[in-house]
Amino acid sequence: MMLFLVFGIVIIGRTIAHEKEILKLKSDFVSSVSHEFKTPITSIKALTERLLEGNVKNPKRIREYYSEISRDTENLSHLVGNILDFSKMEEGKNYIIPKKLILNYGLNKQ
Protein backbone atom coordinates (compact mmCIF):
# COMPACT_ATOMS: atom_id res chain seq x y z
CA MET A 1 0.00 0.00 0.00
CA MET A 2 2.85 2.36 0.91
CA LEU A 3 4.49 1.65 -2.43
CA PHE A 4 1.36 2.80 -4.29
CA LEU A 5 1.24 5.98 -2.22
CA VAL A 6 4.88 6.81 -2.99
CA PHE A 7 4.38 5.97 -6.64
CA GLY A 8 1.30 8.26 -6.76
CA ILE A 9 3.22 11.12 -5.13
CA VAL A 10 6.06 10.76 -7.67
CA ILE A 11 3.61 10.76 -10.58
CA ILE A 12 1.80 13.84 -9.23
CA GLY A 13 5.15 15.61 -8.73
CA ARG A 14 6.21 14.89 -12.28
CA THR A 15 2.85 16.01 -13.65
CA ILE A 16 3.05 19.30 -11.77
CA ALA A 17 6.62 19.88 -12.98
CA HIS A 18 5.55 19.12 -16.56
CA GLU A 19 2.58 21.52 -16.31
CA LYS A 20 4.88 24.27 -14.96
CA GLU A 21 7.24 23.71 -17.89
CA ILE A 22 4.36 23.95 -20.37
CA LEU A 23 3.16 27.19 -18.75
CA LYS A 24 6.67 28.66 -19.03
CA LEU A 25 6.91 27.66 -22.70
CA LYS A 26 3.52 29.25 -23.41
CA SER A 27 4.56 32.42 -21.60
CA ASP A 28 7.81 32.58 -23.57
CA PHE A 29 5.87 31.99 -26.79
CA VAL A 30 3.45 34.83 -26.04
CA SER A 31 6.35 37.17 -25.23
CA SER A 32 8.14 36.28 -28.45
CA VAL A 33 5.04 36.64 -30.61
CA SER A 34 4.18 39.96 -28.96
CA HIS A 35 7.63 41.27 -29.84
CA GLU A 36 7.29 40.00 -33.41
CA PHE A 37 4.01 41.90 -33.75
CA LYS A 38 5.17 45.05 -32.02
CA THR A 39 8.11 45.78 -34.31
CA PRO A 40 6.25 45.97 -37.65
CA ILE A 41 3.23 47.66 -36.05
CA THR A 42 5.47 50.38 -34.64
CA SER A 43 7.06 50.85 -38.06
CA ILE A 44 3.70 51.00 -39.84
CA LYS A 45 2.39 53.50 -37.30
CA ALA A 46 5.41 55.80 -37.57
CA LEU A 47 5.48 55.76 -41.37
CA THR A 48 1.74 56.29 -41.64
CA GLU A 49 1.86 59.25 -39.24
CA ARG A 50 4.61 60.89 -41.28
CA LEU A 51 2.63 60.43 -44.48
CA LEU A 52 -0.65 61.66 -42.99
CA GLU A 53 0.97 64.73 -41.45
CA GLY A 54 2.40 65.65 -44.83
CA ASN A 55 5.97 65.69 -43.51
CA VAL A 56 7.24 63.75 -46.52
CA LYS A 57 7.38 65.76 -49.74
CA ASN A 58 9.76 63.73 -51.90
CA PRO A 59 7.72 61.36 -54.15
CA LYS A 60 10.52 58.78 -54.10
CA ARG A 61 10.57 58.81 -50.29
CA ILE A 62 6.77 58.56 -50.18
CA ARG A 63 6.93 55.48 -52.40
CA GLU A 64 9.62 53.97 -50.12
CA TYR A 65 7.36 54.51 -47.11
CA TYR A 66 4.45 52.81 -48.85
CA SER A 67 6.70 49.91 -49.83
CA GLU A 68 7.90 49.51 -46.24
CA ILE A 69 4.32 49.60 -44.96
CA SER A 70 3.39 46.95 -47.52
CA ARG A 71 6.33 44.70 -46.50
CA ASP A 72 5.51 45.05 -42.81
CA THR A 73 1.86 44.26 -43.49
CA GLU A 74 2.84 41.16 -45.47
CA ASN A 75 5.15 40.03 -42.65
CA LEU A 76 2.33 40.44 -40.13
CA SER A 77 0.03 38.45 -42.38
CA HIS A 78 2.54 35.59 -42.58
CA LEU A 79 3.05 35.69 -38.81
CA VAL A 80 -0.69 35.41 -38.18
CA GLY A 81 -0.90 32.55 -40.68
CA ASN A 82 1.95 30.72 -38.97
CA ILE A 83 0.32 31.13 -35.55
CA LEU A 84 -2.99 29.82 -36.87
CA ASP A 85 -1.24 26.85 -38.51
CA PHE A 86 0.60 26.11 -35.27
CA SER A 87 -2.67 26.31 -33.35
CA LYS A 88 -4.32 23.83 -35.74
CA MET A 89 -1.41 21.42 -35.40
CA GLU A 90 -1.53 21.68 -31.60
CA GLU A 91 -5.25 20.94 -31.59
CA GLY A 92 -4.59 17.84 -33.67
CA LYS A 93 -6.72 19.04 -36.55
CA ASN A 94 -5.95 17.90 -40.07
CA TYR A 95 -3.08 19.98 -41.28
CA ILE A 96 -2.22 20.26 -44.94
CA ILE A 97 1.29 21.28 -45.95
CA PRO A 98 1.14 24.11 -48.50
CA LYS A 99 2.01 23.07 -52.07
CA LYS A 100 4.88 25.56 -52.14
CA LEU A 101 6.62 23.67 -49.33
CA ILE A 102 6.03 20.34 -51.03
CA LEU A 103 7.44 21.64 -54.31
CA ASN A 104 10.48 23.14 -52.59
CA TYR A 105 11.08 19.86 -50.76
CA GLY A 106 10.88 17.93 -54.00
CA LEU A 107 13.30 20.30 -55.76
CA ASN A 108 15.84 20.24 -52.93
CA LYS A 109 15.69 16.47 -52.46
CA GLN A 110 18.36 14.72 -54.52
Backbone as XML, in Angstrom:
<?xml version="1.0"?>
<chain id="A" units="angstrom">
  <residue number="1" name="MET">
    <atom name="N" x="0.827" y="-1.188" z="0.000"/>
    <atom name="CA" x="0.000" y="0.000" z="0.000"/>
    <atom name="C" x="0.873" y="1.255" z="0.000"/>
  </residue>
  <residue number="2" name="MET">
    <atom name="N" x="1.938" y="1.229" z="0.818"/>
    <atom name="CA" x="2.849" y="2.362" z="0.912"/>
    <atom name="C" x="3.544" y="2.607" z="-0.425"/>
  </residue>
  <residue number="3" name="LEU">
    <atom name="N" x="3.841" y="1.534" z="-1.130"/>
    <atom name="CA" x="4.489" y="1.649" z="-2.434"/>
    <atom name="C" x="3.592" y="2.394" z="-3.421"/>
  </residue>
  <residue number="4" name="PHE">
    <atom name="N" x="2.287" y="2.103" z="-3.416"/>
    <atom name="CA" x="1.357" y="2.803" z="-4.292"/>
    <atom name="C" x="1.274" y="4.285" z="-3.948"/>
  </residue>
  <residue number="5" name="LEU">
    <atom name="N" x="1.306" y="4.595" z="-2.671"/>
    <atom name="CA" x="1.240" y="5.979" z="-2.225"/>
    <atom name="C" x="2.470" y="6.751" z="-2.694"/>
  </residue>
  <residue number="6" name="VAL">
    <atom name="N" x="3.640" y="6.178" z="-2.538"/>
    <atom name="CA" x="4.884" y="6.811" z="-2.985"/>
    <atom name="C" x="4.867" y="6.966" z="-4.511"/>
  </residue>
  <residue number="7" name="PHE">
    <atom name="N" x="4.466" y="5.928" z="-5.188"/>
    <atom name="CA" x="4.380" y="5.974" z="-6.644"/>
    <atom name="C" x="3.424" y="7.083" z="-7.087"/>
  </residue>
  <residue number="8" name="GLY">
    <atom name="N" x="2.269" y="7.209" z="-6.447"/>
    <atom name="CA" x="1.304" y="8.259" z="-6.762"/>
    <atom name="C" x="1.870" y="9.644" z="-6.531"/>
  </residue>
  <residue number="9" name="ILE">
    <atom name="N" x="2.605" y="9.816" z="-5.437"/>
    <atom name="CA" x="3.220" y="11.116" z="-5.131"/>
    <atom name="C" x="4.258" y="11.473" z="-6.190"/>
  </residue>
  <residue number="10" name="VAL">
    <atom name="N" x="5.051" y="10.515" z="-6.627"/>
    <atom name="CA" x="6.057" y="10.755" z="-7.667"/>
    <atom name="C" x="5.376" y="11.152" z="-8.975"/>
  </residue>
  <residue number="11" name="ILE">
    <atom name="N" x="4.337" y="10.457" z="-9.338"/>
    <atom name="CA" x="3.608" y="10.757" z="-10.585"/>
    <atom name="C" x="2.997" y="12.155" z="-10.508"/>
  </residue>
  <residue number="12" name="ILE">
    <atom name="N" x="2.389" y="12.507" z="-9.393"/>
    <atom name="CA" x="1.799" y="13.836" z="-9.232"/>
    <atom name="C" x="2.877" y="14.912" z="-9.311"/>
  </residue>
  <residue number="13" name="GLY">
    <atom name="N" x="4.025" y="14.657" z="-8.678"/>
    <atom name="CA" x="5.145" y="15.609" z="-8.727"/>
    <atom name="C" x="5.633" y="15.833" z="-10.146"/>
  </residue>
  <residue number="14" name="ARG">
    <atom name="N" x="5.765" y="14.771" z="-10.890"/>
    <atom name="CA" x="6.211" y="14.886" z="-12.281"/>
    <atom name="C" x="5.178" y="15.627" z="-13.139"/>
  </residue>
  <residue number="15" name="THR">
    <atom name="N" x="3.910" y="15.337" z="-12.896"/>
    <atom name="CA" x="2.850" y="16.006" z="-13.645"/>
    <atom name="C" x="2.853" y="17.500" z="-13.376"/>
  </residue>
  <residue number="16" name="ILE">
    <atom name="N" x="2.996" y="17.883" z="-12.123"/>
    <atom name="CA" x="3.048" y="19.304" z="-11.768"/>
    <atom name="C" x="4.256" y="19.971" z="-12.407"/>
  </residue>
  <residue number="17" name="ALA">
    <atom name="N" x="5.412" y="19.317" z="-12.364"/>
    <atom name="CA" x="6.621" y="19.882" z="-12.982"/>
    <atom name="C" x="6.424" y="20.045" z="-14.491"/>
  </residue>
  <residue number="18" name="HIS">
    <atom name="N" x="5.808" y="19.061" z="-15.108"/>
    <atom name="CA" x="5.548" y="19.123" z="-16.556"/>
    <atom name="C" x="4.593" y="20.274" z="-16.880"/>
  </residue>
  <residue number="19" name="GLU">
    <atom name="N" x="3.542" y="20.435" z="-16.095"/>
    <atom name="CA" x="2.583" y="21.520" z="-16.314"/>
    <atom name="C" x="3.256" y="22.889" z="-16.140"/>
  </residue>
  <residue number="20" name="LYS">
    <atom name="N" x="4.143" y="23.012" z="-15.163"/>
    <atom name="CA" x="4.879" y="24.269" z="-14.965"/>
    <atom name="C" x="5.761" y="24.567" z="-16.175"/>
  </residue>
  <residue number="21" name="GLU">
    <atom name="N" x="6.383" y="23.542" z="-16.712"/>
    <atom name="CA" x="7.236" y="23.707" z="-17.890"/>
    <atom name="C" x="6.409" y="24.157" z="-19.096"/>
  </residue>
  <residue number="22" name="ILE">
    <atom name="N" x="5.244" y="23.568" z="-19.265"/>
    <atom name="CA" x="4.360" y="23.953" z="-20.373"/>
    <atom name="C" x="3.913" y="25.404" z="-20.212"/>
  </residue>
  <residue number="23" name="LEU">
    <atom name="N" x="3.561" y="25.809" z="-18.995"/>
    <atom name="CA" x="3.158" y="27.194" z="-18.753"/>
    <atom name="C" x="4.287" y="28.164" z="-19.065"/>
  </residue>
  <residue number="24" name="LYS">
    <atom name="N" x="5.516" y="27.791" z="-18.728"/>
    <atom name="CA" x="6.669" y="28.656" z="-19.025"/>
    <atom name="C" x="6.874" y="28.763" z="-20.528"/>
  </residue>
  <residue number="25" name="LEU">
    <atom name="N" x="6.771" y="27.646" z="-21.243"/>
    <atom name="CA" x="6.912" y="27.662" z="-22.696"/>
    <atom name="C" x="5.836" y="28.533" z="-23.344"/>
  </residue>
  <residue number="26" name="LYS">
    <atom name="N" x="4.610" y="28.424" z="-22.866"/>
    <atom name="CA" x="3.525" y="29.246" z="-23.407"/>
    <atom name="C" x="3.780" y="30.726" z="-23.132"/>
  </residue>
  <residue number="27" name="SER">
    <atom name="N" x="4.255" y="31.033" z="-21.946"/>
    <atom name="CA" x="4.556" y="32.420" z="-21.596"/>
    <atom name="C" x="5.670" y="32.969" z="-22.479"/>
  </residue>
  <residue number="28" name="ASP">
    <atom name="N" x="6.715" y="32.170" z="-22.685"/>
    <atom name="CA" x="7.814" y="32.584" z="-23.567"/>
    <atom name="C" x="7.318" y="32.779" z="-24.995"/>
  </residue>
  <residue number="29" name="PHE">
    <atom name="N" x="6.431" y="31.902" z="-25.443"/>
    <atom name="CA" x="5.872" y="31.995" z="-26.785"/>
    <atom name="C" x="5.085" y="33.291" z="-26.946"/>
  </residue>
  <residue number="30" name="VAL">
    <atom name="N" x="4.241" y="33.610" z="-25.979"/>
    <atom name="CA" x="3.448" y="34.835" z="-26.041"/>
    <atom name="C" x="4.361" y="36.059" z="-26.055"/>
  </residue>
  <residue number="31" name="SER">
    <atom name="N" x="5.405" y="36.052" z="-25.250"/>
    <atom name="CA" x="6.347" y="37.174" z="-25.232"/>
    <atom name="C" x="7.032" y="37.342" z="-26.580"/>
  </residue>
  <residue number="32" name="SER">
    <atom name="N" x="7.458" y="36.243" z="-27.159"/>
    <atom name="CA" x="8.137" y="36.285" z="-28.453"/>
    <atom name="C" x="7.203" y="36.772" z="-29.551"/>
  </residue>
  <residue number="33" name="VAL">
    <atom name="N" x="6.002" y="36.247" z="-29.586"/>
    <atom name="CA" x="5.036" y="36.639" z="-30.609"/>
    <atom name="C" x="4.668" y="38.114" z="-30.445"/>
  </residue>
  <residue number="34" name="SER">
    <atom name="N" x="4.503" y="38.548" z="-29.207"/>
    <atom name="CA" x="4.184" y="39.958" z="-28.961"/>
    <atom name="C" x="5.269" y="40.862" z="-29.518"/>
  </residue>
  <residue number="35" name="HIS">
    <atom name="N" x="6.517" y="40.475" z="-29.315"/>
    <atom name="CA" x="7.626" y="41.267" z="-29.845"/>
    <atom name="C" x="7.603" y="41.265" z="-31.374"/>
  </residue>
  <residue number="36" name="GLU">
    <atom name="N" x="7.339" y="40.110" z="-31.957"/>
    <atom name="CA" x="7.292" y="40.001" z="-33.414"/>
    <atom name="C" x="6.182" y="40.857" z="-34.014"/>
  </residue>
  <residue number="37" name="PHE">
    <atom name="N" x="5.090" y="41.028" z="-33.291"/>
    <atom name="CA" x="4.006" y="41.898" z="-33.747"/>
    <atom name="C" x="4.343" y="43.367" z="-33.532"/>
  </residue>
  <residue number="38" name="LYS">
    <atom name="N" x="4.937" y="43.657" z="-32.403"/>
    <atom name="CA" x="5.174" y="45.054" z="-32.016"/>
    <atom name="C" x="6.103" y="45.778" z="-32.987"/>
  </residue>
  <residue number="39" name="THR">
    <atom name="N" x="7.135" y="45.132" z="-33.435"/>
    <atom name="CA" x="8.115" y="45.778" z="-34.312"/>
    <atom name="C" x="7.501" y="46.289" z="-35.616"/>
  </residue>
  <residue number="40" name="PRO">
    <atom name="N" x="6.825" y="45.445" z="-36.410"/>
    <atom name="CA" x="6.247" y="45.974" z="-37.649"/>
    <atom name="C" x="5.094" y="46.946" z="-37.400"/>
  </residue>
  <residue number="41" name="ILE">
    <atom name="N" x="4.329" y="46.736" z="-36.344"/>
    <atom name="CA" x="3.231" y="47.657" z="-36.051"/>
    <atom name="C" x="3.774" y="49.041" z="-35.724"/>
  </residue>
  <residue number="42" name="THR">
    <atom name="N" x="4.848" y="49.096" z="-34.964"/>
    <atom name="CA" x="5.473" y="50.382" z="-34.637"/>
    <atom name="C" x="5.969" y="51.067" z="-35.902"/>
  </residue>
  <residue number="43" name="SER">
    <atom name="N" x="6.570" y="50.308" z="-36.792"/>
    <atom name="CA" x="7.064" y="50.846" z="-38.056"/>
    <atom name="C" x="5.912" y="51.378" z="-38.908"/>
  </residue>
  <residue number="44" name="ILE">
    <atom name="N" x="4.860" y="50.583" z="-39.041"/>
    <atom name="CA" x="3.699" y="51.003" z="-39.837"/>
    <atom name="C" x="3.098" y="52.277" z="-39.263"/>
  </residue>
  <residue number="45" name="LYS">
    <atom name="N" x="2.975" y="52.323" z="-37.957"/>
    <atom name="CA" x="2.386" y="53.498" z="-37.304"/>
    <atom name="C" x="3.220" y="54.747" z="-37.568"/>
  </residue>
  <residue number="46" name="ALA">
    <atom name="N" x="4.528" y="54.641" z="-37.382"/>
    <atom name="CA" x="5.413" y="55.803" z="-37.567"/>
    <atom name="C" x="5.388" y="56.299" z="-39.014"/>
  </residue>
  <residue number="47" name="LEU">
    <atom name="N" x="5.485" y="55.379" z="-39.956"/>
    <atom name="CA" x="5.483" y="55.765" z="-41.370"/>
    <atom name="C" x="4.146" y="56.374" z="-41.789"/>
  </residue>
  <residue number="48" name="THR">
    <atom name="N" x="3.063" y="55.783" z="-41.308"/>
    <atom name="CA" x="1.737" y="56.295" z="-41.640"/>
    <atom name="C" x="1.536" y="57.699" z="-41.075"/>
  </residue>
  <residue number="49" name="GLU">
    <atom name="N" x="1.981" y="57.918" z="-39.846"/>
    <atom name="CA" x="1.861" y="59.251" z="-39.239"/>
    <atom name="C" x="2.624" y="60.295" z="-40.048"/>
  </residue>
  <residue number="50" name="ARG">
    <atom name="N" x="3.821" y="59.951" z="-40.473"/>
    <atom name="CA" x="4.612" y="60.894" z="-41.275"/>
    <atom name="C" x="3.906" y="61.224" z="-42.585"/>
  </residue>
  <residue number="51" name="LEU">
    <atom name="N" x="3.342" y="60.204" z="-43.218"/>
    <atom name="CA" x="2.629" y="60.427" z="-44.483"/>
    <atom name="C" x="1.369" y="61.264" z="-44.270"/>
  </residue>
  <residue number="52" name="LEU">
    <atom name="N" x="0.603" y="60.945" z="-43.239"/>
    <atom name="CA" x="-0.651" y="61.660" z="-42.988"/>
    <atom name="C" x="-0.421" y="63.120" z="-42.578"/>
  </residue>
  <residue number="53" name="GLU">
    <atom name="N" x="0.666" y="63.363" z="-41.873"/>
    <atom name="CA" x="0.971" y="64.733" z="-41.446"/>
    <atom name="C" x="1.538" y="65.580" z="-42.588"/>
  </residue>
  <residue number="54" name="GLY">
    <atom name="N" x="1.859" y="64.928" z="-43.690"/>
    <atom name="CA" x="2.405" y="65.652" z="-44.833"/>
    <atom name="C" x="3.857" y="66.048" z="-44.661"/>
  </residue>
  <residue number="55" name="ASN">
    <atom name="N" x="4.558" y="65.375" z="-43.776"/>
    <atom name="CA" x="5.968" y="65.688" z="-43.515"/>
    <atom name="C" x="6.897" y="65.200" z="-44.612"/>
  </residue>
  <residue number="56" name="VAL">
    <atom name="N" x="6.412" y="64.318" z="-45.469"/>
    <atom name="CA" x="7.241" y="63.752" z="-46.520"/>
    <atom name="C" x="6.800" y="64.360" z="-47.847"/>
  </residue>
  <residue number="57" name="LYS">
    <atom name="N" x="7.714" y="65.066" z="-48.490"/>
    <atom name="CA" x="7.379" y="65.760" z="-49.743"/>
    <atom name="C" x="7.957" y="65.061" z="-50.972"/>
  </residue>
  <residue number="58" name="ASN">
    <atom name="N" x="9.057" y="64.382" z="-50.796"/>
    <atom name="CA" x="9.758" y="63.728" z="-51.899"/>
    <atom name="C" x="8.956" y="62.495" z="-52.366"/>
  </residue>
  <residue number="59" name="PRO">
    <atom name="N" x="8.515" y="62.495" z="-53.646"/>
    <atom name="CA" x="7.721" y="61.358" z="-54.151"/>
    <atom name="C" x="8.448" y="60.019" z="-54.035"/>
  </residue>
  <residue number="60" name="LYS">
    <atom name="N" x="9.750" y="60.029" z="-54.223"/>
    <atom name="CA" x="10.523" y="58.781" z="-54.101"/>
    <atom name="C" x="10.476" y="58.281" z="-52.660"/>
  </residue>
  <residue number="61" name="ARG">
    <atom name="N" x="10.614" y="59.185" z="-51.719"/>
    <atom name="CA" x="10.574" y="58.813" z="-50.292"/>
    <atom name="C" x="9.169" y="58.336" z="-49.915"/>
  </residue>
  <residue number="62" name="ILE">
    <atom name="N" x="8.141" y="58.980" z="-50.446"/>
    <atom name="CA" x="6.765" y="58.560" z="-50.176"/>
    <atom name="C" x="6.559" y="57.123" z="-50.651"/>
  </residue>
  <residue number="63" name="ARG">
    <atom name="N" x="7.049" y="56.836" z="-51.851"/>
    <atom name="CA" x="6.932" y="55.475" z="-52.402"/>
    <atom name="C" x="7.683" y="54.462" z="-51.526"/>
  </residue>
  <residue number="64" name="GLU">
    <atom name="N" x="8.862" y="54.847" z="-51.016"/>
    <atom name="CA" x="9.621" y="53.968" z="-50.122"/>
    <atom name="C" x="8.825" y="53.682" z="-48.847"/>
  </residue>
  <residue number="65" name="TYR">
    <atom name="N" x="8.166" y="54.696" z="-48.323"/>
    <atom name="CA" x="7.358" y="54.510" z="-47.112"/>
    <atom name="C" x="6.214" y="53.530" z="-47.382"/>
  </residue>
  <residue number="66" name="TYR">
    <atom name="N" x="5.538" y="53.728" z="-48.515"/>
    <atom name="CA" x="4.449" y="52.812" z="-48.853"/>
    <atom name="C" x="4.958" y="51.384" z="-49.052"/>
  </residue>
  <residue number="67" name="SER">
    <atom name="N" x="6.112" y="51.239" z="-49.641"/>
    <atom name="CA" x="6.699" y="49.905" z="-49.833"/>
    <atom name="C" x="7.020" y="49.256" z="-48.496"/>
  </residue>
  <residue number="68" name="GLU">
    <atom name="N" x="7.568" y="50.030" z="-47.576"/>
    <atom name="CA" x="7.902" y="49.513" z="-46.241"/>
    <atom name="C" x="6.631" y="49.110" z="-45.496"/>
  </residue>
  <residue number="69" name="ILE">
    <atom name="N" x="5.601" y="49.940" z="-45.592"/>
    <atom name="CA" x="4.318" y="49.604" z="-44.955"/>
    <atom name="C" x="3.775" y="48.303" z="-45.551"/>
  </residue>
  <residue number="70" name="SER">
    <atom name="N" x="3.866" y="48.153" z="-46.857"/>
    <atom name="CA" x="3.393" y="46.945" z="-47.523"/>
    <atom name="C" x="4.177" y="45.718" z="-47.058"/>
  </residue>
  <residue number="71" name="ARG">
    <atom name="N" x="5.497" y="45.832" z="-46.967"/>
    <atom name="CA" x="6.332" y="44.704" z="-46.501"/>
    <atom name="C" x="5.980" y="44.324" z="-45.061"/>
  </residue>
  <residue number="72" name="ASP">
    <atom name="N" x="5.845" y="45.340" z="-44.204"/>
    <atom name="CA" x="5.511" y="45.054" z="-42.808"/>
    <atom name="C" x="4.145" y="44.396" z="-42.685"/>
  </residue>
  <residue number="73" name="THR">
    <atom name="N" x="3.197" y="44.846" z="-43.495"/>
    <atom name="CA" x="1.858" y="44.257" z="-43.486"/>
    <atom name="C" x="1.914" y="42.800" z="-43.944"/>
  </residue>
  <residue number="74" name="GLU">
    <atom name="N" x="2.689" y="42.534" z="-44.979"/>
    <atom name="CA" x="2.843" y="41.161" z="-45.475"/>
    <atom name="C" x="3.495" y="40.272" z="-44.399"/>
  </residue>
  <residue number="75" name="ASN">
    <atom name="N" x="4.506" y="40.793" z="-43.724"/>
    <atom name="CA" x="5.154" y="40.030" z="-42.654"/>
    <atom name="C" x="4.175" y="39.705" z="-41.530"/>
  </residue>
  <residue number="76" name="LEU">
    <atom name="N" x="3.335" y="40.686" z="-41.166"/>
    <atom name="CA" x="2.328" y="40.437" z="-40.133"/>
    <atom name="C" x="1.337" y="39.378" z="-40.585"/>
  </residue>
  <residue number="77" name="SER">
    <atom name="N" x="0.953" y="39.429" z="-41.839"/>
    <atom name="CA" x="0.030" y="38.449" z="-42.377"/>
    <atom name="C" x="0.612" y="37.037" z="-42.305"/>
  </residue>
  <residue number="78" name="HIS">
    <atom name="N" x="1.876" y="36.902" z="-42.666"/>
    <atom name="CA" x="2.542" y="35.588" z="-42.579"/>
    <atom name="C" x="2.646" y="35.127" z="-41.136"/>
  </residue>
  <residue number="79" name="LEU">
    <atom name="N" x="2.943" y="36.034" z="-40.229"/>
    <atom name="CA" x="3.054" y="35.692" z="-38.813"/>
    <atom name="C" x="1.721" y="35.169" z="-38.286"/>
  </residue>
  <residue number="80" name="VAL">
    <atom name="N" x="0.640" y="35.856" z="-38.613"/>
    <atom name="CA" x="-0.688" y="35.410" z="-38.183"/>
    <atom name="C" x="-0.999" y="34.034" z="-38.779"/>
  </residue>
  <residue number="81" name="GLY">
    <atom name="N" x="-0.687" y="33.844" z="-40.046"/>
    <atom name="CA" x="-0.905" y="32.545" z="-40.681"/>
    <atom name="C" x="-0.125" y="31.437" z="-39.997"/>
  </residue>
  <residue number="82" name="ASN">
    <atom name="N" x="1.120" y="31.719" z="-39.654"/>
    <atom name="CA" x="1.947" y="30.719" z="-38.966"/>
    <atom name="C" x="1.379" y="30.372" z="-37.597"/>
  </residue>
  <residue number="83" name="ILE">
    <atom name="N" x="0.901" y="31.382" z="-36.883"/>
    <atom name="CA" x="0.321" y="31.134" z="-35.553"/>
    <atom name="C" x="-0.938" y="30.292" z="-35.680"/>
  </residue>
  <residue number="84" name="LEU">
    <atom name="N" x="-1.774" y="30.607" z="-36.661"/>
    <atom name="CA" x="-2.994" y="29.820" z="-36.868"/>
    <atom name="C" x="-2.667" y="28.382" z="-37.264"/>
  </residue>
  <residue number="85" name="ASP">
    <atom name="N" x="-1.663" y="28.204" z="-38.125"/>
    <atom name="CA" x="-1.240" y="26.850" z="-38.509"/>
    <atom name="C" x="-0.730" y="26.080" z="-37.297"/>
  </residue>
  <residue number="86" name="PHE">
    <atom name="N" x="0.059" y="26.742" z="-36.471"/>
    <atom name="CA" x="0.599" y="26.113" z="-35.267"/>
    <atom name="C" x="-0.539" y="25.712" z="-34.333"/>
  </residue>
  <residue number="87" name="SER">
    <atom name="N" x="-1.526" y="26.592" z="-34.200"/>
    <atom name="CA" x="-2.673" y="26.307" z="-33.347"/>
    <atom name="C" x="-3.435" y="25.087" z="-33.844"/>
  </residue>
  <residue number="88" name="LYS">
    <atom name="N" x="-3.617" y="24.989" z="-35.162"/>
    <atom name="CA" x="-4.318" y="23.833" z="-35.739"/>
    <atom name="C" x="-3.537" y="22.546" z="-35.480"/>
  </residue>
  <residue number="89" name="MET">
    <atom name="N" x="-2.222" y="22.614" z="-35.630"/>
    <atom name="CA" x="-1.408" y="21.418" z="-35.401"/>
    <atom name="C" x="-1.492" y="20.999" z="-33.937"/>
  </residue>
  <residue number="90" name="GLU">
    <atom name="N" x="-1.477" y="21.988" z="-33.021"/>
    <atom name="CA" x="-1.528" y="21.684" z="-31.600"/>
    <atom name="C" x="-2.862" y="21.056" z="-31.214"/>
  </residue>
  <residue number="91" name="GLU">
    <atom name="N" x="-3.933" y="21.474" z="-31.881"/>
    <atom name="CA" x="-5.253" y="20.938" z="-31.592"/>
    <atom name="C" x="-5.447" y="19.554" z="-32.206"/>
  </residue>
  <residue number="92" name="GLY">
    <atom name="N" x="-4.500" y="19.149" z="-33.043"/>
    <atom name="CA" x="-4.593" y="17.837" z="-33.671"/>
    <atom name="C" x="-5.516" y="17.808" z="-34.870"/>
  </residue>
  <residue number="93" name="LYS">
    <atom name="N" x="-5.874" y="18.990" z="-35.369"/>
    <atom name="CA" x="-6.722" y="19.036" z="-36.555"/>
    <atom name="C" x="-5.916" y="18.612" z="-37.766"/>
  </residue>
  <residue number="94" name="ASN">
    <atom name="N" x="-6.625" y="18.237" z="-38.818"/>
    <atom name="CA" x="-5.950" y="17.899" z="-40.073"/>
    <atom name="C" x="-5.160" y="19.110" z="-40.538"/>
  </residue>
  <residue number="95" name="TYR">
    <atom name="N" x="-3.936" y="18.886" z="-40.848"/>
    <atom name="CA" x="-3.078" y="19.981" z="-41.282"/>
    <atom name="C" x="-2.504" y="19.613" z="-42.635"/>
  </residue>
  <residue number="96" name="ILE">
    <atom name="N" x="-2.700" y="20.502" z="-43.591"/>
    <atom name="CA" x="-2.219" y="20.263" z="-44.945"/>
    <atom name="C" x="-0.996" y="21.132" z="-45.181"/>
  </residue>
  <residue number="97" name="ILE">
    <atom name="N" x="0.073" y="20.528" z="-45.651"/>
    <atom name="CA" x="1.288" y="21.279" z="-45.952"/>
    <atom name="C" x="1.068" y="22.033" z="-47.255"/>
  </residue>
  <residue number="98" name="PRO">
    <atom name="N" x="1.332" y="23.340" z="-47.261"/>
    <atom name="CA" x="1.140" y="24.111" z="-48.499"/>
    <atom name="C" x="1.939" y="23.526" z="-49.664"/>
  </residue>
  <residue number="99" name="LYS">
    <atom name="N" x="1.373" y="23.626" z="-50.875"/>
    <atom name="CA" x="2.014" y="23.074" z="-52.071"/>
    <atom name="C" x="3.403" y="23.645" z="-52.277"/>
  </residue>
  <residue number="100" name="LYS">
    <atom name="N" x="3.583" y="24.920" z="-51.954"/>
    <atom name="CA" x="4.881" y="25.556" z="-52.142"/>
    <atom name="C" x="5.960" y="24.810" z="-51.367"/>
  </residue>
  <residue number="101" name="LEU">
    <atom name="N" x="5.645" y="24.407" z="-50.129"/>
    <atom name="CA" x="6.620" y="23.672" z="-49.329"/>
    <atom name="C" x="6.896" y="22.297" z="-49.931"/>
  </residue>
  <residue number="102" name="ILE">
    <atom name="N" x="5.859" y="21.652" z="-50.418"/>
    <atom name="CA" x="6.025" y="20.339" z="-51.031"/>
    <atom name="C" x="6.905" y="20.452" z="-52.275"/>
  </residue>
  <residue number="103" name="LEU">
    <atom name="N" x="6.646" y="21.455" z="-53.102"/>
    <atom name="CA" x="7.444" y="21.644" z="-54.307"/>
    <atom name="C" x="8.895" y="21.946" z="-53.955"/>
  </residue>
  <residue number="104" name="ASN">
    <atom name="N" x="9.105" y="22.815" z="-52.991"/>
    <atom name="CA" x="10.478" y="23.137" z="-52.587"/>
    <atom name="C" x="11.187" y="21.896" z="-52.050"/>
  </residue>
  <residue number="105" name="TYR">
    <atom name="N" x="10.483" y="21.083" z="-51.298"/>
    <atom name="CA" x="11.075" y="19.862" z="-50.761"/>
    <atom name="C" x="11.479" y="18.943" z="-51.904"/>
  </residue>
  <residue number="106" name="GLY">
    <atom name="N" x="10.592" y="18.816" z="-52.871"/>
    <atom name="CA" x="10.879" y="17.934" z="-54.003"/>
    <atom name="C" x="12.050" y="18.430" z="-54.836"/>
  </residue>
  <residue number="107" name="LEU">
    <atom name="N" x="12.196" y="19.746" z="-54.973"/>
    <atom name="CA" x="13.296" y="20.303" z="-55.756"/>
    <atom name="C" x="14.637" y="20.172" z="-55.042"/>
  </residue>
  <residue number="108" name="ASN">
    <atom name="N" x="14.590" y="20.277" z="-53.696"/>
    <atom name="CA" x="15.837" y="20.235" z="-52.934"/>
    <atom name="C" x="16.269" y="18.803" z="-52.604"/>
  </residue>
  <residue number="109" name="LYS">
    <atom name="N" x="15.388" y="17.860" z="-52.775"/>
    <atom name="CA" x="15.690" y="16.470" z="-52.463"/>
    <atom name="C" x="16.400" y="15.825" z="-53.647"/>
  </residue>
  <residue number="110" name="GLN">
    <atom name="N" x="17.601" y="15.343" z="-53.424"/>
    <atom name="CA" x="18.356" y="14.722" z="-54.517"/>
    <atom name="C" x="19.118" y="13.521" z="-54.017"/>
  </residue>
</chain>
